[in-house]
């Protein structure tokens, strides 16, 4: 598992693509979080990833499926919106709930908009694998997908 900073050092091209695809021109990040409930039911929800310090975080309203899922099963997939030429990034890893008040405050201070309550749970996302996909020659007869995988479990994505 890698912190965001360690992921940037180990796979700078992947991290640059992820940051570029998650963070909009207004500075707010948006992506889709995939989780699974205790009975295995998959869930996907829009989220606002938070880049704070050396790590990547999520904050979510307390009584949502994503909070319940991450508390019961910390595995996640975080997927970007599509960029130009259908470029996309998916990060796979484990989430851990942050309880230290200093770290929670630092995360909330990094949020670019005011829709989160400081009492909502905060999760640190550790990255285990990444998938980066983009298309070469988009819109032409020789269009082809370029799929790049990083990490020990990258073959699973």
N, C-alpha and C positions, 0 to 999 in steps of 0.2 A: 504494500500500500504506500502511496506517495501523497505528501502534502502538495498543494498547488505549486509552491516554490520548487520542491523537488521534481515535480512533473515538468515544470518549465526548464529546469536544468537538464533533465534526462531526455526530454523530447521537445525542444524549443519550437520546431516547426508545427507540431501538433498543438502545443499550448497557444502559440500565436494564432493559429486558425480558430481554435476554440474561443479564445477571448474575442477575436474579431467577429465571429458569428453570434456569440451570446450577447455582447454589449452593443446596444444601439447608439445612434448619433446623439441621443439625449443622455447617455451615460448609464442608463438603466439596462440591466441584463434580463433577458427573457429566454426560457427554454421549456422543454417538456420533461417532466420527471416520471419515470416508470417505476412502480413498486408492485409488491404482491401482498395481499392480505394473508392472515394466518391460514386460511383455507386454500390459498393458492390463487385466488381470484386476482387477475392483473388489474392495475389501475394506471392511468396516465393523467397527468394534470399539468397545466401551465404553472411555472414557478419563476421566481426572480432570483437567479444565483447571485451571491454576494461575494465579491472579491475583497477580502480584508486581510491585511498583513500578509502572512505566508500561506494562507489557506483559502479554500473555497467553501462557502456556507450556503445554507438555506434557512429561512425562517418561515413558519407556516402557522396559520390559525390553529389553536389548540385542538379543537374537536373536528378535525378533517381526516379523511381516509389516509392521506399521505403521512400525517403525524402518527396515526395508529400503526400503519404499515411499517414505517421506519423504526418505531419502537419495538415492534414484534419481530421484524426481519430487516436488518440494516442494509441489505443489498439494494442497489439502485442502478438505474441507467438514466443519464441526463443527456438529452438530445437537443441540438440546436435547431433553430428555424433554418430553412433553406436559404443559402446565399446565392450570389450570381453563379450561373452555370450549375445550379442545383447542388452547390457545395454544402456539405454537412459534416458535423462532428458529433460523436457519441462517446461519452465517458461512462465507464463502468467502475463501480467500487462499493465501498461501505460507508454508511453514515454513522456518526456517533453524536449523541446529544450533548450539547455544551451546557454545563451547569455553573461554571465559574463566572461570577458576575462581571469581572474585569473583561474577560473574553467576550461575553455576551454584549456588554456595552460597546466594545470596539466594533463588533459586527454591526450593531444597530447604528453606530455613528457612520459606518460606511454605506448604509442604504441611501440610494439616490432620490428617494421619494418617501412621503410620509404615511404610507398605507399600513405599515406594520406597527403593532403594539409591542412595547418592550417586554411584556409578560409572555408573549408567544414563544413556543419552543424554537431553539436554534440548533441546527445540525451542522457539524463539520463533515465535509465530503472528502474522503481519502480515495485516491484514484488508483485502480488496479490495471485498467486497460483502456485503450482508446481506439476508435475507428474514425478515420478521416476519409471522406469520399468526395471526389469532384469529377467533372466530366471534361475530357479533352475533345476538342473539335465540336463543341455543342452545336446542335442544329444542322450538322453536315452529315453526309452519308457515312463517314468514318468515325462517328461519335462513339466514344468508349468511356466507360467508367474506370476511374483509377481509385482503387481501394487500398488504403494503407492502414496497417494495424500495428499497435504498440502495446507492449506489456506481456507478462507471462501467460495471461489468459486471453490474449487478443484473438486467438483462433476461434474463440467461442462467440465472437461478435462479427 
